[in-house]
Amino acid sequence: MKAPVKHSPEIRCRDCNRLLARGALEAGEIELQCPRCKTRVHLRASRPSQAPHDGLFGDRYESEIPSSRR
């Protein structure tokens, strides 16, 4: 017996309702342009602090480590 398939959230154009992407935005922002009607769709993550640290902006815990241990 197969397990039920979870459907990812759909990202659709607000004007023509064309499907642009599937999935959840974990961090940051993204801007998409609908290929059908050329409308720009700007999306932001609902909880960017939940995303894993990627190292692009430095380590936020670096200042908590004593300099003698580095």
Secondary structure, 3 states (H helix, E strand, C coil): CCCCCCCCCEEECCCCCCEEEECCCCCCEEEEECCCCCCEEEEECCCHHHCCCCCCCCCCCHHHCCHHHC
